[in-house]
Amino acid sequence: MAKLLAVACLPNGGWRALSPQPHYPSMPRYPKGAATVQEGSETSALFSVLGMSCSACAGSVEKAIKRLPGILEAFVDVLNNRVRVLFYPSFVNEEEIREAIEDAGFEAALLTNAMNDKSLQVCRIQINGMTCTSCSSTVESALVAIHGVVKARVALATEEAEVHYNPNFVTYNQILEGVEDTGFEATLISSSEDLSKIDLLVEGDFSNHSMELIVESLRALPGVLDVDIHVELNKITLTYKPDMTGPRNFISVIEETSFGNFKAKIFPQEGGRRDTHRREEIKQYYRSFLWSLVFTIPVFLTSMVLMHVPGVKDSLDAKVVNMLTVGEIARWVLATPVQFSLGWRFYSGSYKSLRHGSANMDVLIALGTNAAYFYSVYSVLRAATSPHFKGSDFFETSAMLISFILLGKYLEILAKGKTSNAIAKLMNLTPDTAMLLTLDSEGNVIREQEIDSRLVQKNDVIKIIPGAKVASDGLVIWGQSHVNESMITGEARPVAKRKGNTVIGGTVNENGVLHVKATRVGSESALSQIVRLVESAQMAKAPVQKFADRISKYFVPLVILISLTTWLSWFLAGKFHAYPKSWIPSSMDSFELALQFGISVMVIACPCALGLATPTAVMVGTGVGASQGVLIKGGQALESAHKVNCIVFDKTGTLTVGKPVIVNTKLLINMVLREFYELVAAAEVNSEHPLAKAIVEYAKRFRDEGNLSWPEARDFVSVTGHGVKAIVPNKEIIVGNKSLLADHNIEIPSIAKDILAEAENMAQTGILVSINGEVAAVLAVSDPLKPGAQEVISILKSMKIRSIMVTGDNLGTANSIAREVGIEDVIAEAKPEQKAEKVKELQATGYTVAMVGDGINDSPALVAADVGMAIGAGTDIAIEAADIVLMKSNLEDVITAIDLSRKTFSRIRLNYFWALGYNMLGIPIAAGVLFPSTGFRLPPWIAGAAMAASSVSVVCCSLLLKYYRRPKKLENLDIRGIRIE
């Protein structure tokens, strides 16, 4: 069965390779002036390049590299600050490339064995205390400044940081210290160093001797790299190679070594450190808000309600000392705990922010509440020392302001938690237990044992009963059933499974019993990699986020300036009688009125809403995409996809099923068909191309079931986009298209040309086979269209999106397929670099181009396109190069991806409109522009409530994306996932 989730089969780069890819032109294949370059003599080098911030920087770096002789290809990755260069070492070396990059004005370093991709580690950190983009920018700058940190991304919406670092230069503990030095609390969520680590809880009476025996026994196990003991926690931490051993072996060794005196199990997890922190933060704000109400409600009642109740008013107005009243003392006593105890977080946040030369929302809140509180203290003390002073206090302003802000933060955190529900749902798909089978040498079941699903190891055989979840990725070795994979791939129809088929961990078995051999467990599983991909995507900033980042640098200082200007303007206007005294409320004087306006301006301004506008929408959008079977690799992919107006489709495996079959064989020489196919299959068996697989599969029909080995092929060469060449035994076999044979000066007879033309007219692909320089046969291969391909192209036309087909197949077959699906523009017999060139030509004419493909030969075009989309059943390289992975093989998901990106960016625009409109409208009203004409004045506590509401409203606006539904046009199509048996 074809891979339904090829993202599970990542190359060595692992999940880190799934970060958004660059999109820059390819270099000339051979260096200028090179007469001959030996095939395979090229090499690659990876450079860390600091200072790149946009596509213009990437272009400068690329041009600098292009000027050098011997450059084959250069991939510039702005997001990861990397450049990978393919070059011919006989013409240029790594040092010359590095110097060229530095001459362009960037700092470059060669990532050698000590600092290559594999040695880089990634850690995720929970950061407490960030309130706006100013905070996240401060932390990000501090992280990037640490020696050994290659890249750092800080997400305000999730309050997390993802740091790529070299463990040879820095540890994650030093990174945590770097975050804490900026004044924020940092907690490690996960580290890639832990991917082969496990913590075991050991229960029993410890002694030095027994522990030494256990440690020695564990260290003696093959695959165990390190053992650490934490006696105070009864915990043993092991580092190991998962291919050689696993946690079940460790538990068995511990219990057997101690003769049963010790019991071991996986150390209890904290229910997800991230979720634990979120729950604790929600409880903390909830408790703080309730306590603030205990003090604030009496303050509000004594200042605004009870003052109008006869009898009570007289008691509150009773003088204590001079003009100091009982009500003023009561309000002072009640407001003080709110200001300094419950509001301490704002003082702390302000100090941390100002210490690093930036200002955040906490600064505005602290200034506003302090102004109200300390003026009230001044008023109270003045009243206590003067027999004539009659002033007003604003204790209710500071207390109510803090209470409303605490309520707003509580609601905001609740809402933000829901934006990451997609990840939580994915993580909860794994079952708690698994049924482990023990088999004898003949494969018969001799024992069943229920174990913790985290104890499943590679090559274990697991029993999956009807209704149970599959515990790990694996291969069915016995049984038949249907498995519901909708929670992973989005495919609604259950997929039939039998011996030899693959299953995905977290999916649900529908009816029959299956025995599954575990192939990927723990962090290697498809589910784990999807979770990491979605997490990484939610960390990646969309380019539009730079708008909010630029504003945040100046927002708070500007608001403080406007606030002081407002206070001074109203104060001077009152001082020089520029407005009538009737405007001043009876309980205030002109100074107090001006102070109220100034405080209102300070607390109504909200930088948080701006900072949350983009990341919350991206988080929800990528999460919704994952649930629909569309994996979007971050904000940049989303932003580019919503602008797409031209889509380039590959043919084989994209518009067609990708499972071609031989429908006709015409031999042009005297030869037995079985002998012919034995030679051809031996040459093609080493190729990954779908046509090669079709030939090998067809050749098996001429072999005995027990004998499926082929003669040895020597000097195998695969010419991408053309075919293959090999020596099988002592015969030169060439299998490919006309251009491949022409390159080898092999004449194609007229009869072969006629057979090719006939096949092409029937939308079949013609393959030529040459033996020892003579055309021996013509094979006709048919690859049926995917269901619904014609309807998808029609819908794209209605969306004003141009469709183009680019294929390496012959022109006749390409035109036949294009006519069938309704595509007018066709480019046939295109090499991989020509596909990329076509993409660049379209970009040069003003199109925003998406490339949809599935094969190795599509990867250059996927990288060159503004948005690369890889079909989920495609090759690993195509999936690595793409920005969006369509986990099903359905073409309709191309429309879903574009529509979802448009809806997401529509939501981002709405968020920015609300956040900016709120501030642009709210600040003037708070400053009193309506007061002269209408008498309307915004009290500070209402301004504070409005500020808190703005952040909550932006998050809730993003959350509405959770109700996204595919376009109605797709609902009328009966398109199913393509499953190849």
N, C-alpha and C positions, 0 to 999 in steps of 0.2 A: 504494500500500500504506500502511496506517496506520502511524503511528510505533510501532515496537516498543520504542523507548527514548526516550521524550519528554524524559527528563532531559538528553538531549544538546542540547535546544533551549531553553536557559535564556534568560530575559529579560535586559535590560541589566545587572541586578544581578549577573549572572554567578554563579559558584559560591558567592560569599559569601552570596547570597540563600538558600542552602540550609540556613542555621543553623536550629535549632529555633525555632518561632514561638510567640507568646503566645496565650493563650486567654481573651479577655475580652469581655464583652457589647458589642454594637454600639450606637451612639448613635441617637437619633431621626433620621429621614431629613431633616427640615426643622427649622430653629430655631423655638423656641416663639414664637408670636405673628407669625410670618411669613405674610403673606397669600399672596404668590406669590414664588417663587424661580426665577429663570431657570435652565433646565436647562444644566448644564455650567459654571455660574458658580463652582462650588466650587474650592478650591485645596488644596494639601497643604503641610505643613512638617514637617521632621525635626528633632527635638531630641535632644541628648545629655543624659542624666539620670544623675547620679552619686549613689550612696547606696542604690540599690534592691538588696535582697538576697533578697527572697522575694515570694510572691504577694500578701501583705498590703501590701507596699510598692507593688506594681503597682496594687492596688485603690485605695490612697490617691491615687496620681497620677491614675488614671483618673477617680475621683470629683471631684477638683479641676478637671479639664478639663471634665467633664460639666456642672458648674454654670454654665459660661460659655454665653452665647447664641450660636447659629450654629454649633455643633459638629455635624458630620455623622457622623464616625467617629473613633475613637482606637485605635491599635494599640500596646500596651505590650509591649516586648520586654525582659524582665528580664535574660536571658542576655547580650544585646548592649548593655544600658544605653541603649536608644533608645526614643523615642516618636514615632510618625508620626501626625499629626493631619490629618484632612480637615475643612475648615471653609469657611464662607461669609465672605469678606473684608468684605462689607458689614455684618456684625454683629460681627466680632471680628478682631483682628490677631495677628501672631506674638508681639509683645511682651507682650500681655495673657495669652496662653497661657503664655509663659515665666514671667511673674510668678505665675500661678496654681500652676504646678508648684513654684516656690520657696516660695510660701506654705504648701505642703503639707510643707515641710521637706527638700526635695531641691535639689541644685545643678543648674541647667538652663542649656543654651546652645543657641542656634539654629545648626544646621549649615547654613551658607550655601554659596555656590559655592566658597568657599575651604576648606570643611570638610564636603562632602557625601559621599554614599556612593561616588560615582565617584572622588573624590580620595583616599579612604582607601586605604592600602596594607596588605597583610598579609605578615608575614614569619614563617617558622618557624625556630626556633633549637634546636640540640642543646645540652643543658646537662649537663656532666659533673660528677659528684660528689654528686648528690642521693641520699640513702639512705632517707628517710622523708617522711611528709606534712609534718613540720615544715620540712624543707628546701624543698619545693615551695611551701609557704605563704609562706615568707620571700621567695623569688624572685618569686612572683606579686605580693606587696605592693609590692616594690621596683619592678616594672615598671609597675604601675598608678599609682605616684606620679610617674612621668616625665611631664613636660608634653608633650602631644601624643599620648600613648598613650590611645586610646579604650577598649580592652578588652584584657585579657591572660588567657590560660589556660595553666596549667602542668600537664603530665601526668607523674606520677611513673613510671608503668609504661613509658612510651616515652622518658622523660628528654628531653622536648621542650617547647617553649613556642610558642604561636601568639599573635602580637601584632598587633592592629589599630591602626594609627597614622596620623597625618596628616603627610605628608612636608613640609608647609609649616612645621611646628614642630619636628620631630625626624627624624633619619635612623636607618636600621637600625644604623649603626655606633655611634651614641650609645646605642641600646637594648642592643647587645652590651656596651658599657662598663658600663651599668647593672647587667647580670647579673653581670659580672665584679667589680663593686664589692661584691656580696654574698658574694664569695669562691668563686664557681663558674666553671668554664671554659665559655665560650660560643662556639659555632661556628654561622655562618649556614648553614641548609640550603637555604632558598629564599626568594625575595621576589617579590611580585606586580609589583614594579618590573622584574623580569627576564622577565616574560611576553613581551615583545617585544624581548628582548636575546639576542644570541648571541655566543659566543667562537669565533674562528677561529684555528687554528694555522697559521702561515705558515713554510714551510721554504725556506731559500735564504740567500744572502749579502746582508745588509742594508746599505744606505747611506742617508744622510740624503735624498739626492735621490730615490732609488727609493721610499722610504717616503712622501715628500711627494706624489709622483705617485699612489701607490696611495690615499692618504687623500683627495686631491682627487677622484680618480675615483669613490671610494665615496660621498663626500659629494654628488656630482653626481647620483647615482641618485635617481629619484623614490621617496619613502617613507622614505629614510634620515634619521633625526633627529639622530644623533650618532655619532661615531667616536672611540674611544680606543685608543691604542697602548701596549703593554707590551713594550718592546724586549727587556728581560732574559728574558722568557718566550716571545719570538717570537709574541706573541698580539695580536690585534686584536679589540676589543669593539665591536659595532655595536648601536645602538638603532634600531628601524625599525617601520614600519606593515606588519603582515603581509598586509593586503589589497592592498598595492601592490607589495611586493617580498619577497624571501626569501633564504635562505642560498645557494641555488644560483646566484643572480645575483651575489652577492658573490664567491663563489669564481671564477666566470667572469671577472669584472672584474679581480680580482687577478692571475690567470694571464695574461690578455690584455695588461694594462698592463705587466707585467714581461717580455713576449715569451717566456713560458714559463720564465723563470729562477726564478720562485717557484711553489711548489705549496701549495695551501691546502686545509684540511679542518677539520671541526668539532673544536674543542679537546677532547682526550680527557677524558671525565668520570671522576670518581673512583669509578666503579662504584657510585654512590649514596653520598653523604657519610654518610648515616645508617648504611647497611650497613657502610661502611668503619670508622666509629667503633665499631660494635658488634663487628665482627670483631677490631679492635685491642684493645678492652676485654677481650674473651674471652681473647685471647692473653696480655694483660698479667696477668690474674688467674691464668691457667694457669701461666705462668712463675713468678709470685710463689709460687703454691702449691707447685710443684716445688722451688723454692729453699728454701722454708720446711721442706719435708720433709728436705732435706739436713742441716739443723741440728737440726730437732725430733726426728727419729728417734733420733739419738745421745743427745739430752737425755733422751728417754723411756727409752731402754735403760739409761742410767747411773743413773737415779733409781728405776726400778721393776722392771727385769728383772735386770740384771747384779749388782745388790746381793744377789741370792739365789744367785749362782753362786760356789761356793767357789774361792778363788784370785783371781778377778777382784775379789771384794768386798774382799779384803785390800789389793789394789793401789789401789782407789778410796778406801779409808778411810785410806790412808797419810797421815800428817800432813806438812804443808809448813812452816807457821809456826803455833806454838801449836796451836789446835784446827782450823785451816783444813786441809781435806783436798784430795787430788788431784781427787776427784769433784766437789766444790763449784766448784773453779776451772774444770774442764772444762765444767760446766753453765753457769757464768757466761759463759765465752767463747763457747759455742755459742748461748746464748739472746740475747745482746746484738744480733747482726745481725738476728735475727727481730724483736726489740722495736723497734729504732730505724730499721732500713732497710726491711724488708718491712712493718713496721707503721706506717711514717711516714704513710701515707694516712689513718690514723685520727687521728693528731695534727693533721694539716692540716685534716681535716674538722671536728674538734672546735673548732679555733681559729676557722674560718670561721663555724661555727654560733654559738658563744658571742659572737663579735664583734657579731652582730646580735640579741643578746638572746634567742636560742632555744637549745634543746638537742636533739640528735638521737642516733641510735644510736651514732655515732662517739664521742660523749661517754661513753656507758656502757662501750664497749669500751676506750677509753683509760684511764678511771678504773680499771676492773677489772684490766687487764693491768699498769698502773703500780703498783697496790697490791701485786700479787703480785711483780712484778720488783723494786721498790725495797725491799720488806720483805726479799726474798732478798738483795739487796745489803747491807742493814743486817746481816742475819744472818751473811753471809760476812765482812764487815769486823769485826764483833764477835768472830767466831771467830778472826780473824787477830791480834787485839790482846789476847785474853784466854786464859789457860791453862786456864780452867775452864768457859767457856761452851759449852753443847751445844745448838745450835739446828737448825732445819730450814730448807731453802730451798725455794721454790716456782717455780724457774726453769722446770720442766716445765709448770707451770700457764700461765704467760704465753705460752710458746712454742707449746704445743699449742692454746691458746685462739685465738691469731692464725692458726695453720695451719687449724684447723677453720672459722674464719670466712671465710678466703680461699677454702676449698673451697666453702663455702655460697654465697658471692657469685658464684663461677664457675658453679655449677649454676643459681643464680637468673637470671643474665644469659642463660645458654643457654636456659632455659625462657621468659624474657620475650621473647627474640628470636622464639620460635615463635608467640607470641601475635599477632604482626603479619604472619604468613605470608600472610594474605589479601591485604594490600596488595602484598607482594612478587610474589605470583602474578599479580595484575592488571597490575603494571608490566612483568612479563616477557612479556605477551601480544603486545606490539608486535614485529613482525618486524625483523630487522637490516637487510634490504635490500628494495628495491622495484624493479619493472620499469617504467621510465618510457617512455611511448610519445610519439613525435612524429608529429603528424598533418598532412596537407596541408589545403588549403582545402576539399576535398570530404570530409574525414573519413577518408581512407585512411591507414593506418599506413605511414610512410616510414622510421622508425628505432625500434629498441628499445635501451634502455640501462639496465643495472643500477646503481642508486645507493643510497647510504645512506638508509634510510627517514626519517631526520631531515631530509633535504634535500627531501622532498616539500613542494610549495607548493600553495596554494589554486588550483583550476582545472586542476591537472595531470591528465593521463589516465594511469592505472596499469593494467597488465595483471595479472590475478590468475589463475594457472594452478591446475589441480586439486591439492588438498593444501596450497596455500600460504595464508599468513595475509593478511588484508586490511590494507594498510599505513596506511590512514586512512579516516575517515568519508567517504562519497561517494555518488554517484548512478550507477547502472548505465546506461551509454549504449549498450552492445552486449553481446550474449551472453545465455545462460540457464544457470542452475546451481542447486544447493541449497547453502545456507551454514549451517554449524553455529554457532549463536549461544549455545550453552549456557554457555560461559565468561563471557559478559557478562550474558545475561538469565536463565540458568537453564533455558531452554526446551530440552528434550531432543531434540525432533524437528527435523531440518534444515528450514530455511525456503526455499521456492522463491523465486528471484530472476530477474527479467528486466528489460528496458529500462524505466526509470522508477522502479524500486524503489531504496530506500536500503540501504546496507550499513554496518556498524559496524566501525571499526578494531579489529584484534585477533581477529576471528572467522575461522573456517577455511572456505575454499572446498572443497566436496566433490567435484564431478564436472566440470562444464563450465568453459569459459574465459569470464572476464568482463573487460570494459573499464570501468573506474570513473573517474568525474571526481571529484577530491578536493574536498569542500565544507568540511570542518573538519579542520585539521591542528594538530599540537602541543598547546598548552594548551587549544585550543578543542574538541578531540575528546571524544567521549562517554567514552572510556576515561579520559582525563585528569581529566574532571570527576567521574567516579565515584570515582577514586582520591582526589581532593581532598575529596569528600563523606565518604568513609569515614574519611580522616585527621581531618577536622574532627569527625566523630561520635566518634571515639576520644579526641579531646581534651576533649570536653564532659563535665563532671562530672554524674553522676546525683545527685539530691537526697540519696539515702541516703549519699553520700560525705561529707556534712557531719557525719555521726555520727563518722566516723574523724577528720575534721579537728578536731572539738571535743576529742576524746580526746587527740590528738597534742600539743595545747598544754600539757597537764598531765602527760603520760605520763612523760617522762624525769625531770623534777624529782621526781615522786612515787616513781619507782623508786629514785632516788638516796636519797631520804628513807627509804624502806623498807629499803634496803641498809644505810645507816648505823644505823638503829634495830636491825636484825638483828644487826649486828656488836656494837653497844653492849650489847644484851640478853644475848647469849651471853658477851660478855667480863665483864660485871658478874656474871652467874650463876656463871661460873667463879671470879671473884675472891672472891665471898662463899660459895663452895662450895654453891651451890644445886642442883648435880647431882653424882653420885658421880664420883670420879676415873677409875673404870673406863671411863667414856664417852669419855675422851680417848685417841685413838690413841697408841701408844707413840712414834711419831716426832714428836709435836707437844706443845705446851703449850696451856693454855686460850686464850691470846691468838691463837695460830695457828689453832686450831679456829674461833674466832669470826671471824677474818679470812677463812677459807675459806668460811664461810657467807655472809658479806657480799659477797664477790666473786662467788659463785655466783648470788646474787639479782641483782646488777648486770648480769651477762652473759647470764642466761637470758631476761630481759625483752626482748620484740621488738616495737618500734613498726612495723617494716617490714611484718610480716604484715598488720597492720590497714590500713596505707596501700595495700597491693596488692590487698586483698580485692575492692574494687569495680572499679577501672580495668582490671585484667587480665580480669575476667569480661566487662565491657562491650566491651573490645577484641576478644576472641574472639567474643562474641555478634554484634557488628556485622559482623565479618569473615565469619562463617558466614552471616549474613543476606544479605550481598552475593553470596556464592556461590550462594545459593538464589533470587536475583532479588528479594530484599526489602531495599531500602535504608533503614536506620534512622538517623535523624539525631540520634544521641547518646543518652546515658544517660537523659535526662529522658523521651524518647519510649519507651525500653525500660521504664522504671519505671511510666509511666502505662499502657502497653499491657497489662502483666501484671495490672492491676486491672480491665480492661474487663469489664462485665457487660451492656452494651447497645450494639448497633451500628445506626446509622442508614444505610440504603442509599439512594443516588440510584437512579433507574430507568434513564434513557437512558445507555447507554455503561458502566453499572456492572452492573446485573442483566441488561440486554439487550446485544446485540452492539454497539450504538452506530452501526450502519450502516443506518439506516432506508431503506426504499424505498417509492415511491408505488405503491399497489396499486389505487387507484380514483380517478377524477376525475368529479365530477358538476357540469356547467355549469348555472347557473340563468338565464343570459342567452344571447341569440343571438350567438355569437362563434366564430371558427375556433380550434380547440384550439392550433394552432401560434402564432397571434397572442397567445392568452391566456397561454401559458407563456413567451413572449418578455417580456411585461410583468412577470409574477411573478418570473421568473429575474433580470431586471434589478434588481428590488427586493431579492431575497434574496442576490445574489452577494456583497454586502459583509458578510454575516453569517457568524459562525463556528459557529453552532448546527448540530448534526447534521441537524435537520429541514430547515434552509435548504439545506444541502449536498445533501440527498436531492432537493429540488425542482429545484435547478440541474442536478444530474446527470440527472434525468429529462427536463428541458427540452432537454438536448443531443440527445435522440433526434429532435427536430423540426428540427434544424439540419444544414447541410452540414458535413462533417468539417473542411473548410478554413476555415469561418467560425464561430468560437466566441465572438466578441465580442458583448456585449449592449448595448442602448440605454443611454444615460447616465441615471443616477438622480440626482436632485437632492434636497436637504433630507432625506437619509437619517437616520432615527432608529431605533435599536434599543432596544426596551423589554424589559429583561432579564426572562425568564420569561413573556413574553406574545407577542412577535412583532416585526414591523418595519413601518415606514411610510416611503414615499418618493414622489417625483413622477417618473413615467416617461411619456414626454414629455407634459407638460401633463395627465396623468391622476394622480389621487391613488390610490395603491395601498396597501392595508393588508392584511398577511398575518399571521394569528395566531389566538388563541383567542377564546372568547366575551367574556371580560372586556375584552380590548383593543377589540373593536368596541363594547362597551357604553360604555367610556370616551369613545369618539368619537360617542356617541349614534346609532349605526347599528343599526337594527332588524333582527333576525334572523328571517326568515320561518319558518313552521311546517315547511315542507318541508325546509329546511336543518337544523332541529332534529331532524327524524326521521332524516335521513341521518347526523347526528352520533351519535345514540343507537344506530343500527344498527352503526356503525363501532366504538363503544365496547364494545358487547356482544361484538364479535369480537376484543377486545384490540387494536384499532387506534386510532391517534391521529387525531382529526378536526381539520383546519385550514380555517379560513374565509378566503376571499379577497374583499375589498371593492374595487370600482372606482368612484371618484367617489361614495362614500357609499352604494353599493348592493351587497348581497351578491351576488357574481357566480358563486361556485363553492364546493364543499366537496371538499377533498382528503382521502383516507384513506391513512394512512401506517402501515406495519407494521414493527416492529423486533423480530426474534426474540430469545428468551432465550438467554443464554450457556449452552453445554453445562455441565451439572453444577451449575447455580445452585440447583436444588431440593435436591440432595444436600448442598450447602454449608450451606444454611439449616437442614436437618435436623441436621447435625453440630453446628452452633452451638447448637441447642436442647439437644442432649445434653450440651453443655459448660455448660449453664445460662446461656447468653447470649441475651438478648432481641433479636429482629430487628424493625426498623421500616423502612417504606419512605416516603420523603418525595420528592415529585416535583412538578414544575410542570405535569404533564400533567393531563388531565381525570379526574374521579373514576371514570367507567365503565372507562376503559382501565386506570387504576391498580389498581382492584379485580380486574380480570381477570388482570393480571400477578401481583398478590399471591397470588391463589388458586392460580395455576399453580405458584409457587415455595414456597408454604406460609407466607407472611407474613400475620399476622392484623391488625397495626396499620398502617393506611395513612393518609397525609396527602397529599391531592391539591391541584392548582392552587395550589401554594405558591410565593410569591416568594422570592428569595434571602434576604431578611432574615427571612422567616417560617421558613425552614429553620433559620437560626441561632437564632431564638426557640424553636423546638421542642427544639433541642439543649439550650438553657439551662433549659427547663422540666424536661427529663429529669434534668439535673444537680441541679436544685433538689429533686427528689424522692429524691435519694441515689444515682442511677446514675452510674457512670463510663462516659462515652459515647465511642464511636469513630464517626467519620463516614467513609463510603467514597463517594467521588465522583470525577468526571473533568472537570467543566466549569467555566467561569468563574462560572456561577451557584451552584456548590457552594463556592467559596472562602470566603465568610463563615462557612458552617457548618463547614468544615474547620478554620478558625481558632478558632471558638468551642468546638469539641469538645475533650475531654481528649486525644484522639489523632485526628489527621487522616490518613486514608490515601488517597493519590491513585493511581488506576489508571494504569499506565505509558503507555497509549496516549492519555491525556487531554491537557488543555491545559496550557501552561506555567504559567499563573497558579495552577491547581489544584495542580500539583506544587510550586510555590514555597510555597504556603500549608500544605502537608501536613507531618506529622512523619515519616511512613513512605511511601515510594514503592514501589508494586508494579510492578516493571519489565515483567512480563508482564500480559496482560489477564485472567489467571485469577482467579476469585473464591476459589479454594482457598488462594491466598496470604494472604488475610485470616486464615485459620485458622493458617497457618504463622507469620505475624507474631506473633499472640497466643501461640501455643504456644512459639515461640522465646523471647519475652520472659518467659514464665512459667518456662521452664527456666533462663534466664539469672539471673533473680532468685532462683530456688531455689538456684542455685550461689553467688550473692552471700551469701545467708543462711548457707549451709554454710561459706563462707569466714570470715564474721564469727564464727560459732559456734566454728570451729576456732581462729581467731586469739585471740578473747577467752578461750575455754576453756583454750587453751594457757597464756596468761599467768596466768589466775586459778588454774589448777592447778599450773603450773610454779613460780611465785614462792613459794608456801607450802612446796612440797617443797624448793626450793633453800634456803629460810630454815631448814629443819631441823625442820618440824613432825612428821615421821615418825621423826626420830632417837631421841627418848626411848623410844618404844614398840617400834620395830623395829630400831634401830641403823642404818637406811638413811641414807646421806649422799650428796649429789650433788656430786662434785668439780667445780671450776670449768670444767675443760676439757670435761667431758661436758655441763655446762650450756651452754657456748658452742656445742658441736656441736648441741644441741637447738634453740638459738636460730636457728642457720643453717638447720636442717632445717625450721623452721616457715615461713619465707618461701618456701622451695622447694616445700613441700607446698601452700601456698595457690596459687602460680602453677600447679602441676601440676593442682590441682583445677579451676582455670579452664580449663586446656588440654583437659580432658575434654569441654568443650563442642564441640570440633572434631569429635567423633563424633556430633553431633546428627543425628537423623533425623526427618523429618516424622511426624506422628501416623499410626498404622497405618490409621486410618479413611480417610485420603486415598490410601493406596497402593492401595486397592481401587477407587478412582474412575478412570475413563478420561477425564480432563479435559485438553484440549489448549489451547495458546495460541490465541487468536483472531486470525487474520490476514485482513485485508480486502484483496482485490485492487482 
